[in-house]
Structure formats: C-alpha cells, structure tokens
Amino acid sequence: MSLSYVGWGSLWTQLKQPKLWSRDGIYRLSGCCFISFFGLGLVIGLLGPALPPLADALNLKQAENLGFLFTIRGLGYFLGSLLFGFIGKWLSYRFLIAGGCLVLALTQVLIALSASTIQLGLFCFLVGFASTIQLGLFCFLVGFFSGFVDTGGNAAVGSLLAGDPLAETFMQALHFSFGLGAFTAPLLTSLLLSFSGSIALAFFLVGLLCLCIGISFFGLTTNEACKKPTSKELTTAGEEEEGWTREEYDIQTNALTPLQSNRKLLLVLTAFAAFFYVGCEIGFGGWIATYSLNTHSVHTKASAALMASVFWASFTIGRLVSIPLSLYLSCRSILFLDLSGAIVSTIFGIFGFNLWVCSASVGLFLSSSFPSSVSLVQSKTSVDQVSTSCLMVGASLGEILIPFLLGESMKELGLGWYFPLCLVTMCLWGLGFILVLIQPSSYHCTSG
C-alpha cells in the first residue's frame, strides 16, 4: 500500500508545475518549445493549401464549401486555450505540450485517412458520419490540442524568462519556429501534389514529425537541468554555479505583482487585438490559395499552394529578421511598423497590384506582430497561464470567425471582397493595439 502511495506521489511530482527552474532547464525547455512550434506551424499551415485537393477527394464543387473547417478548428483552439488556463497552473508545461503534440500526430493521420480515395469503413462504422463530418471532427481535435501547444509554449517562454534581457528575442525566435513550419507546410503540399497527386501523404508526414516532437519533451523529465534550486542554494556562495542570482530568484517568485483592476481591462483589450490580428493572419494565409486559383492569378492547384507558400515564406523571413531587430527596436516600434506595412500592402491588393508581391508583403509585415504583442503585454503585466490563456482565447475566436466570414463573403458577395475585408480586419487590429498601448502598467512592487 505504501509503495503504491509513493509511486503515485512520485508521478504527481513529475506531472505538477515546478515552482522554480534552473537557468539551463529554462533554456532546454525553450528549445523544445521552439521545435513544438515548428510542428504547430506545419499543422496550421497545411489546411489552407489542402482545401482544393480535399474538396476534390470529397467530390465537392467548390473549396469554399470547406470553409467551416477553419471555424471548427478555431472552436477547438478556443476550448483548448481556455482549458489550459485552468490546468496549466498545476500540471507541468512539458507534459501538456508533449501530450498536445502526440494527439496532433494522431489527428493528422486520421485526416489523411479520411481524405484518402480508399476510405476505411472502420471510421464510418464507429461514428456513422459522412466523410465531410469526419474531417470536421478531426479538425476540431487539431484546434483543441493546437491550443494546448500554442498557449503552453507562450506561457513557458513568457513566464520563465520574465525579466531576462533576452526574453523578447526568445519570444521572436519561438514564433519564427512557427512561421518556418507554416512556410514548409504549403511548400510540402505543392511538392507532393506535383509528384504524387495525393494530399494524404502530406498529412502522414506532418503526423510523423509531431510524434517525434512530442516524444522529445519526455527527455526533460529526468534531466538534472530541470531541478529547481533550494532556498539554501540560493543564499550560498555557490549560487552562481547553479546559474541563479537573487534578482532572478525574485523574478521567479513574482516580486512584481500585477494590480488586478488594471490587469483585467488590459487582458480584455489584448484579447480584442489578438482576435483581429490572428483572424487576419489565418484568414489571409488560409484563403490566399483558393482566392488566387479562382481569380486565375494561378492556373493549377500546385501553383495555388505555392502562392500560400510565398505568404508563409515571407512570414517566416519576417520573424527571422525580427529576432536581431528586437535587440534594437522596442516591441511598440515593431508593432507600429508591422501594422502600417500590412495596411499599405492590403490597399495595393485592392487596387490590383501583383498578387505574388502583395501576398509576400502582407506575410512579411504580419510576421512579428504576435510575439511583439506578447512582449508588450509582458511590459505591462505578468505573463502567466491566465494572461496567456486570455490572449489565446481572443486569438482562437478570431481564427473561428474571420476565416469563416472571408469564405462566406467570397461565396455570397464575390471574390472582390477578399482584400477589403482583410483591410477592415487590420484596421480593427490597429485600434486594439492603440488601446493596449495607452493602458498604464498594472505592476506594483511587493519587495523592497
């Protein structure tokens, strides 16, 4: 009986959230988060260019009829981010993110099977749904566990590196990893469609990579670098060998506590801005392939996927450039440049400027906005599971509604409304950014 009790106690010790991390442990966990965000980018970036071949596999006349997949995935993302805000206080980041990656691997395989020309009757027998409903169910699971990975990665890097002079650079690098994955996904889709004509293989490959990423997190569970230092170690002369200083200890133990009155309003406004920013990012990147194909800017599905790849390529380049740029410019300056450039690029698109150039420039200017927004919030209040969850809830709601509205507008109003709606979304995102910017800091110091 006692052995069983000790076993469960040891398991809970491994699963619960550590109060303190060593410096090496933080960097190792951050590295795993970078890899997980690459996988997350693959998963998120794959759906948009996969819509035309998925529509063909399901015998649908228009890819716009699959626009509900963005909505369902966004709903799952919303619920996953919301749940993480509650359980992330007690369970370890590494286990939650690892679990999310493993389930994402499974969902990619299920989508590949549902899109295959040889349908396995097992799935229909189990749930009794048609192929389109199956696909919607799998996309919901993709969104739910993407919310785990996204919220977990931002919370881990944002909270564990709070006060670190490289915190903003790490945040930009984290989201560069996402952009790199999102760029690779449509490129991979284009290559596989050109050589095999099947979209299922792309989902299989992404699923395999997510499986490997999820397994990599379990290597942190017994790593000596993840041990938290004791209070005695913090006060001894050897604390420098442990990689900790008294200032770092104060940061880790929340020497700065947010004022709740200002914090609530700040988090609501942050969620408002994230709603329109992420909605524009996912909506533009998700529909650009379908838009370019139907406006005859490109003439093949592989070229349409390449159009999406150009968007995500410039998106990735922008995040790569923003890593050294964050050392010289404040997050406020970066956000202002991003917003201005994205609006100007969209206006060029409205007036019929070259679609390849517009797609690349919009991706470039949207790239570093989200990590800069997290850094902006970090400068005004603490970044923890709750604040990160609020940010992700707003982002997931934008992912639910904005791509859906873009798809419906293209069906009902015509393709000419694509860029104007993107412009309206960007202007509302700018309004949210200004409202967050003018809010006072919610910090006050609790230690002398």
C-alpha positions as CSV (number, residue, x, y, z in Angstrom):
1,M,0.0,0.0,0.0
2,S,2.8,2.3,1.0
3,L,4.7,1.5,-2.2
4,S,1.6,2.3,-4.3
5,Y,1.2,5.6,-2.5
6,V,4.9,6.5,-3.0
7,G,4.5,5.6,-6.7
8,W,1.5,7.9,-7.2
9,G,3.3,10.7,-5.3
10,S,6.3,10.4,-7.5
11,L,4.2,10.5,-10.6
12,W,2.4,13.7,-9.3
13,T,5.8,15.3,-8.6
14,Q,6.8,14.7,-12.2
15,L,3.4,16.0,-13.6
16,K,2.9,19.1,-11.5
17,Q,4.2,22.5,-12.4
18,P,7.7,23.3,-10.8
19,K,7.8,26.5,-8.8
20,L,11.3,27.3,-9.9
21,W,13.5,26.2,-12.8
22,S,17.3,26.3,-13.2
23,R,18.7,28.5,-15.9
24,D,19.8,25.5,-18.0
25,G,16.4,23.9,-17.5
26,I,14.6,27.0,-18.8
27,Y,16.8,27.1,-22.0
28,R,16.3,23.4,-22.6
29,L,12.5,23.7,-22.2
30,S,12.5,26.8,-24.5
31,G,14.4,24.7,-27.1
32,C,11.8,22.0,-27.0
33,C,9.1,24.7,-27.3
34,F,10.8,26.0,-30.5
35,I,10.6,22.6,-32.0
36,S,7.0,22.1,-31.0
37,F,6.1,25.5,-32.6
38,F,7.7,24.3,-35.8
39,G,5.3,21.3,-35.7
40,L,2.4,23.6,-34.9
41,G,3.2,25.8,-37.9
42,L,3.1,22.7,-40.1
43,V,-0.3,21.7,-38.8
44,I,-1.8,25.2,-39.0
45,G,-0.3,26.0,-42.4
46,L,-1.3,22.7,-44.0
47,L,-5.0,23.1,-44.1
48,G,-5.3,26.2,-46.4
49,P,-3.4,24.8,-49.4
50,A,-5.0,21.4,-48.8
51,L,-8.6,22.7,-49.2
52,P,-8.7,22.3,-53.1
53,P,-7.4,18.7,-53.1
54,L,-9.6,17.9,-50.1
55,A,-12.6,19.2,-51.9
56,D,-11.8,17.0,-54.9
57,A,-11.4,14.0,-52.7
58,L,-14.8,14.6,-51.1
59,N,-16.4,15.4,-54.5
60,L,-17.2,19.0,-53.6
61,K,-17.6,21.5,-56.4
62,Q,-16.0,24.5,-54.5
63,A,-13.3,24.5,-51.9
64,E,-15.2,27.4,-50.2
65,N,-17.6,24.7,-49.1
66,L,-14.9,23.5,-46.7
67,G,-14.6,26.9,-45.0
68,F,-16.4,25.6,-42.0
69,L,-13.2,23.6,-41.2
70,F,-11.5,26.9,-40.2
71,T,-14.4,27.6,-37.9
72,I,-14.4,24.2,-36.3
73,R,-10.7,24.2,-35.8
74,G,-10.9,27.7,-34.3
75,L,-13.6,26.5,-31.9
76,G,-11.4,23.6,-30.8
77,Y,-8.5,26.1,-30.4
78,F,-10.6,28.3,-28.2
79,L,-11.6,25.5,-25.9
80,G,-8.1,24.1,-25.7
81,S,-6.6,27.5,-24.8
82,L,-9.4,28.1,-22.2
83,L,-8.8,24.7,-20.6
84,F,-5.0,25.3,-20.5
85,G,-5.6,28.5,-18.5
86,F,-7.1,26.3,-15.7
87,I,-4.9,23.2,-15.7
88,G,-1.7,24.9,-16.6
89,K,-1.4,26.2,-13.0
90,W,-0.8,22.7,-11.7
91,L,0.5,20.5,-14.5
92,S,3.9,20.8,-16.0
93,Y,4.3,22.7,-19.2
94,R,6.4,19.9,-20.7
95,F,3.7,17.2,-20.2
96,L,0.9,19.4,-21.5
97,I,2.8,20.4,-24.6
98,A,4.1,16.9,-25.2
99,G,0.5,15.5,-24.9
100,G,-0.8,18.1,-27.4
101,C,1.9,17.2,-29.9
102,L,1.2,13.4,-29.6
103,V,-2.6,13.9,-30.2
104,L,-1.8,16.3,-33.1
105,A,0.2,13.5,-34.7
106,L,-2.8,11.1,-34.4
107,T,-5.2,13.7,-35.9
108,Q,-3.0,14.3,-38.9
109,V,-3.1,10.5,-39.7
110,L,-6.9,10.5,-39.3
111,I,-7.3,13.4,-41.7
112,A,-5.0,11.6,-44.2
113,L,-7.2,8.5,-43.9
114,S,-10.4,10.5,-44.3
115,A,-9.1,12.2,-47.4
116,S,-7.8,9.1,-49.0
117,T,-9.5,7.8,-52.1
118,I,-9.7,4.4,-50.3
119,Q,-12.0,5.1,-47.3
120,L,-11.6,2.8,-44.4
121,G,-15.0,1.7,-43.4
122,L,-14.0,1.5,-39.7
123,F,-14.4,5.2,-39.1
124,C,-17.9,5.3,-40.7
125,F,-18.8,2.3,-38.7
126,L,-17.7,3.9,-35.4
127,V,-19.3,7.3,-35.7
128,G,-21.8,6.9,-38.6
129,F,-20.8,10.2,-40.2
130,A,-20.1,11.1,-43.8
131,S,-16.5,11.9,-44.8
132,T,-17.0,15.7,-44.5
133,I,-18.3,15.4,-40.9
134,Q,-15.4,13.1,-40.1
135,L,-13.0,15.7,-41.4
136,G,-14.7,18.4,-39.3
137,L,-14.4,16.3,-36.2
138,F,-10.7,15.7,-36.8
139,C,-10.1,19.4,-37.4
140,F,-11.8,20.2,-34.1
141,L,-9.3,17.9,-32.4
142,V,-6.5,19.6,-34.3
143,G,-7.6,23.0,-33.0
144,F,-8.2,21.8,-29.4
145,F,-4.7,20.4,-29.0
146,S,-3.1,23.2,-31.0
147,G,-4.4,25.5,-28.3
148,F,-2.6,23.4,-25.8
149,V,0.7,23.6,-27.6
150,D,0.4,27.3,-28.5
151,T,-0.7,28.5,-25.1
152,G,1.8,26.3,-23.3
153,G,4.7,27.4,-25.4
154,N,3.9,31.1,-25.0
155,A,3.3,30.7,-21.2
156,A,6.5,28.7,-20.8
157,V,8.8,31.1,-22.6
158,G,6.9,34.3,-21.4
159,S,6.8,33.4,-17.7
160,L,10.1,31.5,-17.2
161,L,12.1,34.2,-19.0
162,A,10.3,37.2,-17.4
163,G,12.9,39.9,-16.6
164,D,15.5,38.2,-18.8
165,P,17.1,40.7,-21.2
166,L,16.8,38.2,-24.0
167,A,13.1,37.5,-23.2
168,E,11.8,39.4,-26.3
169,T,14.4,37.8,-28.5
170,F,13.4,34.3,-27.3
171,M,9.8,35.1,-28.0
172,Q,10.5,36.2,-31.5
173,A,12.6,33.1,-32.1
174,L,9.7,31.0,-30.7
175,H,7.3,32.4,-33.3
176,F,9.9,32.3,-36.0
177,S,9.8,28.5,-35.5
178,F,6.0,28.6,-36.0
179,G,6.5,30.6,-39.2
180,L,9.1,28.2,-40.5
181,G,6.7,25.3,-40.1
182,A,3.8,27.3,-41.7
183,F,6.1,28.1,-44.6
184,T,7.2,24.4,-45.0
185,A,3.6,23.1,-45.0
186,P,2.3,24.6,-48.3
187,L,5.7,24.0,-49.9
188,L,5.5,20.4,-48.9
189,T,1.9,20.2,-50.2
190,S,2.9,21.7,-53.6
191,L,5.8,19.2,-54.0
192,L,3.7,16.2,-53.1
193,L,0.8,17.2,-55.3
194,S,3.2,17.7,-58.2
195,F,4.8,14.3,-57.8
196,S,2.0,12.1,-56.4
197,G,-1.2,13.9,-56.8
198,S,-2.2,12.9,-53.2
199,I,-2.7,15.2,-50.2
200,A,-2.9,12.3,-47.8
201,L,0.9,11.8,-47.8
202,A,1.5,15.4,-46.6
203,F,-0.7,14.7,-43.5
204,F,1.1,11.5,-42.8
205,L,4.5,13.1,-42.9
206,V,3.4,16.0,-40.6
207,G,1.8,13.5,-38.2
208,L,5.1,11.6,-38.0
209,L,7.1,14.7,-37.2
210,C,4.6,15.7,-34.5
211,L,5.0,12.3,-33.0
212,C,8.8,12.7,-32.8
213,I,8.4,16.3,-31.3
214,G,6.1,15.1,-28.6
215,I,8.4,12.3,-27.6
216,S,11.3,14.8,-27.3
217,F,9.7,16.5,-24.3
218,F,9.8,13.4,-22.2
219,G,13.6,13.7,-22.2
220,L,13.3,16.7,-19.9
221,T,11.5,14.8,-17.1
222,T,14.7,13.3,-15.6
223,N,17.1,15.9,-16.7
224,E,19.2,17.3,-14.0
225,A,18.9,20.8,-15.6
226,C,15.2,20.8,-14.7
227,K,15.8,20.6,-11.0
228,K,14.7,23.7,-9.0
229,P,17.3,25.1,-6.7
230,T,16.6,25.0,-2.9
231,S,16.4,28.1,-0.8
232,K,19.7,27.2,0.8
233,E,21.4,27.0,-2.5
234,L,20.1,30.5,-3.4
235,T,21.7,32.0,-0.4
236,T,25.1,30.3,-0.6
237,A,28.2,31.5,-2.3
238,G,27.8,28.7,-4.9
239,E,24.6,30.1,-6.3
240,E,26.4,31.4,-9.3
241,E,27.4,27.8,-10.2
242,E,23.7,27.0,-10.2
243,G,23.1,29.8,-12.7
244,W,20.9,31.8,-10.4
245,T,21.2,35.3,-8.8
246,R,19.0,36.9,-6.1
247,E,17.4,39.1,-8.8
248,E,16.5,36.1,-10.9
249,Y,15.0,34.4,-7.8
250,D,12.9,37.5,-7.1
251,I,11.6,37.4,-10.7
252,Q,10.8,33.7,-10.5
253,T,8.9,34.2,-7.2
254,N,6.8,37.1,-8.5
255,A,8.4,40.1,-6.8
256,L,6.4,42.1,-9.2
257,T,2.7,41.5,-8.7
258,P,0.0,42.8,-11.1
259,L,-2.7,45.2,-9.9
260,Q,-5.9,43.3,-10.6
261,S,-8.0,46.3,-11.5
262,N,-5.8,47.4,-14.4
263,R,-4.9,43.9,-15.3
264,K,-8.4,42.8,-16.2
265,L,-9.0,45.6,-18.6
266,L,-5.6,45.2,-20.2
267,L,-6.3,41.4,-20.8
268,V,-9.6,42.2,-22.4
269,L,-8.1,44.7,-24.7
270,T,-5.3,42.4,-25.5
271,A,-7.7,39.6,-26.4
272,F,-9.6,42.1,-28.6
273,A,-6.4,43.0,-30.6
274,A,-5.4,39.3,-30.8
275,F,-8.9,38.5,-32.2
276,F,-8.4,40.6,-35.3
277,Y,-4.7,40.0,-35.8
278,V,-4.9,36.2,-35.7
279,G,-8.1,36.3,-37.7
280,C,-6.3,38.2,-40.4
281,E,-3.2,36.1,-40.3
282,I,-5.1,32.7,-40.6
283,G,-7.8,34.1,-42.9
284,F,-5.3,35.6,-45.3
285,G,-2.9,32.7,-45.3
286,G,-5.7,30.1,-45.4
287,W,-7.7,31.6,-48.3
288,I,-5.0,33.1,-50.5
289,A,-4.5,29.8,-52.4
290,T,-8.3,29.5,-53.1
291,Y,-8.5,33.2,-54.0
292,S,-5.6,33.1,-56.4
293,L,-6.9,29.9,-58.1
294,N,-10.4,31.3,-58.6
295,T,-9.2,34.7,-59.8
296,H,-7.0,33.0,-62.4
297,S,-3.9,34.5,-60.9
298,V,-2.6,30.9,-61.0
299,H,-3.9,28.0,-63.0
300,T,-3.1,24.8,-61.1
301,K,-3.6,23.6,-57.6
302,A,0.1,23.1,-57.1
303,S,0.7,26.8,-58.1
304,A,-2.1,27.9,-55.7
305,A,-0.3,26.0,-52.9
306,L,2.9,27.8,-53.9
307,M,1.1,31.1,-53.5
308,A,0.3,30.2,-49.9
309,S,3.9,29.1,-49.5
310,V,5.1,32.5,-50.7
311,F,2.9,34.1,-48.0
312,W,4.3,31.9,-45.3
313,A,7.9,32.2,-46.6
314,S,7.8,36.0,-46.2
315,F,6.1,35.4,-42.9
316,T,9.0,33.2,-41.8
317,I,11.6,35.7,-43.1
318,G,10.0,38.5,-41.2
319,R,10.1,36.6,-38.0
320,L,13.7,35.7,-38.6
321,V,14.6,39.3,-39.2
322,S,12.7,40.3,-36.1
323,I,15.0,38.3,-33.9
324,P,18.0,40.6,-34.2
325,L,15.7,43.6,-34.8
326,S,14.2,43.1,-31.3
327,L,17.6,43.8,-29.8
328,Y,17.5,47.4,-31.2
329,L,13.8,48.3,-31.5
330,S,11.1,48.2,-28.8
331,C,8.0,45.9,-29.3
332,R,5.9,49.1,-29.7
333,S,8.1,50.2,-32.7
334,I,8.0,46.8,-34.3
335,L,4.2,46.6,-33.9
336,F,3.8,50.1,-35.5
337,L,5.9,49.1,-38.5
338,D,4.0,45.8,-38.9
339,L,0.6,47.4,-38.8
340,S,1.5,50.2,-41.2
341,G,3.1,47.9,-43.7
342,A,0.3,45.4,-43.6
343,I,-2.4,48.0,-44.3
344,V,-0.4,49.6,-47.2
345,S,0.2,46.1,-48.7
346,T,-3.6,45.3,-48.5
347,I,-4.5,48.6,-50.1
348,F,-2.2,47.7,-53.0
349,G,-4.0,44.4,-53.3
350,I,-7.4,46.2,-53.5
351,F,-6.1,48.2,-56.5
352,G,-5.0,45.0,-58.3
353,F,-1.3,45.1,-57.7
354,N,0.7,41.9,-58.4
355,L,-0.8,39.2,-56.1
356,W,2.5,37.4,-55.5
357,V,4.1,40.7,-54.2
358,C,1.0,41.6,-52.1
359,S,0.9,38.1,-50.6
360,A,4.6,38.3,-49.7
361,S,4.5,41.8,-48.3
362,V,1.4,41.1,-46.1
363,G,3.1,38.0,-44.8
364,L,6.3,39.9,-44.1
365,F,4.5,42.7,-42.1
366,L,2.2,40.3,-40.2
367,S,5.1,38.1,-39.1
368,S,6.4,39.6,-35.9
369,S,3.2,41.1,-34.6
370,F,2.1,38.3,-32.3
371,P,5.4,37.8,-30.4
372,S,5.7,41.6,-30.1
373,S,2.2,41.7,-28.7
374,V,3.2,39.2,-26.0
375,S,6.2,41.3,-25.2
376,L,4.0,44.4,-25.0
377,V,1.7,42.6,-22.5
378,Q,4.7,41.4,-20.6
379,S,5.9,45.0,-20.2
380,K,2.5,45.9,-18.6
381,T,1.5,42.8,-16.6
382,S,2.8,39.4,-15.7
383,V,2.8,36.7,-18.4
384,D,1.4,33.5,-16.8
385,Q,-1.1,30.8,-17.6
386,V,-4.1,33.1,-17.1
387,S,-2.8,36.1,-19.2
388,T,-1.6,33.8,-21.9
389,S,-4.9,31.9,-22.0
390,C,-6.8,35.2,-22.4
391,L,-4.5,36.2,-25.3
392,M,-5.0,32.8,-26.9
393,V,-8.8,32.8,-26.4
394,G,-9.1,36.1,-28.3
395,A,-6.8,34.7,-31.0
396,S,-8.8,31.5,-31.3
397,L,-12.1,33.4,-31.6
398,G,-10.5,35.4,-34.4
399,E,-9.5,32.1,-36.0
400,I,-13.1,30.9,-35.7
401,L,-14.9,33.9,-37.2
402,I,-12.6,35.8,-39.5
403,P,-11.7,33.0,-42.0
404,F,-15.4,31.9,-41.9
405,L,-16.5,35.4,-42.8
406,L,-14.0,35.6,-45.6
407,G,-15.2,32.3,-47.1
408,E,-18.9,33.3,-46.8
409,S,-18.1,36.7,-48.4
410,M,-16.4,35.0,-51.4
411,K,-19.5,32.8,-51.8
412,E,-22.2,35.5,-51.4
413,L,-20.6,38.8,-52.4
414,G,-17.9,37.8,-54.8
415,L,-14.1,37.5,-54.7
416,G,-13.7,41.2,-54.8
417,W,-14.4,41.5,-51.1
418,Y,-11.4,39.5,-50.1
419,F,-8.9,42.3,-49.7
420,P,-11.4,44.9,-48.4
421,L,-12.4,42.6,-45.6
422,C,-8.8,42.0,-44.8
423,L,-8.2,45.7,-44.6
424,V,-11.1,46.3,-42.2
425,T,-9.7,43.5,-40.0
426,M,-6.3,45.1,-40.0
427,C,-7.8,48.5,-39.0
428,L,-9.6,46.9,-36.1
429,W,-6.5,45.2,-35.0
430,G,-4.7,48.6,-35.1
431,L,-7.5,50.0,-32.9
432,G,-6.9,47.3,-30.4
433,F,-3.2,47.8,-30.4
434,I,-3.6,51.6,-29.7
435,L,-6.0,50.8,-26.8
436,V,-3.5,48.4,-25.3
437,L,-0.6,50.8,-25.8
438,I,-2.3,53.7,-23.9
439,Q,-3.1,51.5,-20.8
440,P,-0.9,52.1,-17.8
441,S,1.3,49.3,-16.4
442,S,-0.5,47.1,-13.9
443,Y,2.7,46.3,-11.9
444,H,3.5,47.3,-8.4
445,C,6.4,46.0,-6.4
446,T,5.9,43.8,-3.4
447,S,9.6,43.6,-2.2
448,G,12.0,46.3,-1.2
